[in-house]
């Protein structure tokens, strides 16, 4: 397990709580994200421990495409924080709005989901990067976007059959722009094709 060296105390806690021999080392190197990356690595070399962790739902290997919550009792908040820590980021947009971004690997392509402003504040947990977001206050004149209307399979079928943004917008009660974007996503594999009826 490798994390930023500033959080090495977490790894030390794991080491104390785990009844197996393990080691802690530090690495300093240049990465795609930083000129100087300083990390701490906890290495646990025990078949029994690895088998137990695997049974709890953590797959073998460096990276895993499928991801799901543990099948035992767990803290949902901590689980979500771990997912964001591993595959996401927390920060501010160019306009100063807080955001939480989460990258997932889904067939057929990798996708990135981002939420901003108030929605982002609901996602954040106690951590240094998130602390700066908690101070954000929505400007009085900033409109609140309504919840997004999800696309259903029957709407996708209508959109593909008509193959016309304006006509589909009238029939589906959506904007031509949303129809154009959805049609592009369907054609380019960014959204799954609807099942045939």
C-alpha positions in Angstrom: 0.0 0.0 0.0 1.5 3.3 -1.1 0.4 6.7 0.1 1.8 10.2 0.5 4.5 10.3 3.2 2.5 12.9 5.2 0.0 10.1 6.0 2.6 7.5 7.1 1.0 7.4 10.5 -2.0 5.6 8.9 0.4 2.9 7.6 2.0 2.6 11.0 -1.4 2.1 12.6 -2.1 -0.7 10.1 1.3 -2.2 10.9 0.5 -2.2 14.6 -3.0 -3.7 14.1 -1.9 -6.5 11.8 -0.6 -9.6 13.4 1.9 -10.3 10.5 5.4 -9.2 9.7 5.5 -6.2 7.5 7.8 -3.3 6.5 7.5 0.4 5.9 9.8 2.1 3.4 9.8 5.5 1.7 10.2 6.4 -2.0 11.1 9.7 -3.6 10.8 10.0 -7.4 9.5 12.1 -10.2 6.0 11.2 -11.5 3.4 12.4 -14.1 1.8 14.5 -11.3 4.8 15.9 -9.4 8.4 16.7 -9.9 9.2 15.2 -6.5 6.8 12.6 -5.1 7.6 11.4 -1.6 5.5 8.3 -0.6 5.4 5.7 2.2 5.0 2.1 1.3 3.6 -0.6 3.6 4.6 -4.1 2.5 2.8 -7.1 4.0 4.2 -10.4 2.8 1.9 -13.1 4.2 -0.2 -15.6 2.2 -2.6 -15.9 5.1 -3.1 -12.1 5.2 -3.4 -11.8 1.5 -6.0 -14.6 1.3 -8.0 -13.0 4.1 -8.0 -9.5 2.5 -9.0 -11.1 -0.8 -11.9 -12.9 0.8 -13.1 -9.5 2.1 -13.3 -8.2 -1.4 -9.9 -6.7 -2.3 -8.8 -8.4 -5.6 -5.2 -9.5 -6.3 -2.9 -7.4 -8.5 -1.8 -3.8 -8.8 -5.0 -2.4 -10.4 -8.5 -3.9 -10.5 -11.2 -2.9 -13.0 -14.2 -4.2 -10.9 -14.8 -2.2 -7.8 -17.5 -2.8 -5.2 -18.1 -2.1 -1.5 -17.0 -4.8 1.0 -19.4 -7.6 1.7 -19.0 -7.2 5.5 -19.9 -4.3 7.8 -18.0 -1.2 6.8 -18.1 2.6 7.1 -19.8 4.0 3.9 -18.2 7.5 4.5 -14.7 6.0 4.8 -15.2 3.7 1.8 -16.3 6.7 -0.4 -13.4 8.8 0.9 -11.0 5.9 -0.1 -12.5 5.8 -3.6 -12.1 9.5 -4.1 -8.6 9.4 -2.6 -7.6 6.6 -5.0 -9.3 7.7 -8.2 -10.5 11.2 -7.7 -9.5 14.8 -6.9 -10.8 17.6 -4.8 -10.2 21.3 -5.7 -11.6 24.5 -7.1 -12.5 25.3 -10.7 -11.1 28.4 -12.5 -14.3 30.3 -11.4 -13.5 29.4 -7.8 -16.2 26.7 -7.4 -15.5 23.7 -5.3 -15.5 20.3 -7.1 -15.0 16.6 -6.5 -13.9 14.6 -9.6 -14.0 10.8 -9.8 -12.5 8.8 -12.6 -13.9 5.3 -13.3 -13.0 2.7 -15.8 -16.1 1.5 -17.5 -16.7 -0.4 -20.7 -16.0 0.7 -23.4 -13.9 3.7 -22.3 -12.7 5.3 -19.1 -15.0 8.0 -17.9 -14.7 10.9 -15.5 -17.5 12.2 -13.4 -17.3 15.6 -11.7 -19.6 17.4 -9.4 -19.3 21.0 -8.5 -20.5 23.6 -6.0 -23.1 22.4 -3.4 -23.0 18.8 -4.7 -19.2 18.7 -4.2 -19.6 19.9 -0.6 -21.8 16.8 0.1 -19.1 14.5 -1.1 -16.1 15.8 0.8 -14.7 14.2 4.0 -12.3 15.6 6.6 -8.9 16.0 4.8 -6.5 18.8 4.0 -7.7 19.4 0.4 -11.3 19.3 1.5 -10.9 21.8 4.3 -10.3 24.6 1.7 -13.7 23.6 0.0 -15.7 23.8 3.2 -15.1 27.6 3.4 -16.9 28.1 0.0 -20.3 29.8 0.2 -22.7 29.8 -2.7 -23.1 33.4 -4.1 -26.6 34.7 -3.6 -27.2 35.2 -7.3 -25.9 31.8 -8.4 -28.7 29.6 -9.8 -29.1 26.1 -8.5 -29.3 23.6 -11.4 -32.2 21.2 -11.1 -31.5 17.5 -10.8 -30.4 16.0 -14.2 -33.0 13.9 -16.0 -31.5 10.5 -16.8 -31.8 9.0 -20.3 -33.9 5.9 -20.5 -33.6 3.1 -23.0 -36.8 4.0 -24.8 -35.6 7.6 -25.2 -32.3 6.4 -26.6 -34.2 4.2 -29.1 -36.4 7.2 -30.2 -33.3 9.4 -30.5 -31.5 6.8 -32.7 -34.6 6.1 -34.8 -35.2 9.8 -35.5 -31.5 10.7 -35.9 -32.5 14.4 -35.7 -31.8 16.6 -32.7 -34.7 19.0 -33.2 -37.3 16.3 -33.9 -36.2 14.2 -31.0 -36.2 17.2 -28.7 -39.9 17.8 -29.6 -40.9 14.2 -29.1 -39.0 13.7 -25.9 -39.5 17.0 -24.3 -35.8 17.7 -24.1 -33.6 20.5 -25.5 -32.0 20.0 -29.0 -28.6 20.4 -27.3 -29.2 17.6 -24.9 -30.4 15.4 -27.7 -27.3 16.2 -29.8 -24.9 15.4 -26.9 -26.7 12.2 -26.1 -26.7 11.1 -29.8 -23.0 11.8 -30.0 -22.3 9.8 -26.9 -24.3 6.8 -28.2 -22.6 6.9 -31.6 -19.1 7.2 -30.1 -19.4 4.5 -27.4 -19.6 7.1 -24.5 -23.0 5.7 -23.5 -24.3 2.1 -23.8 -26.6 1.4 -26.7 -30.2 0.6 -25.7 -31.3 -3.0 -25.9 -33.5 -3.7 -29.0 -37.2 -4.3 -28.4 
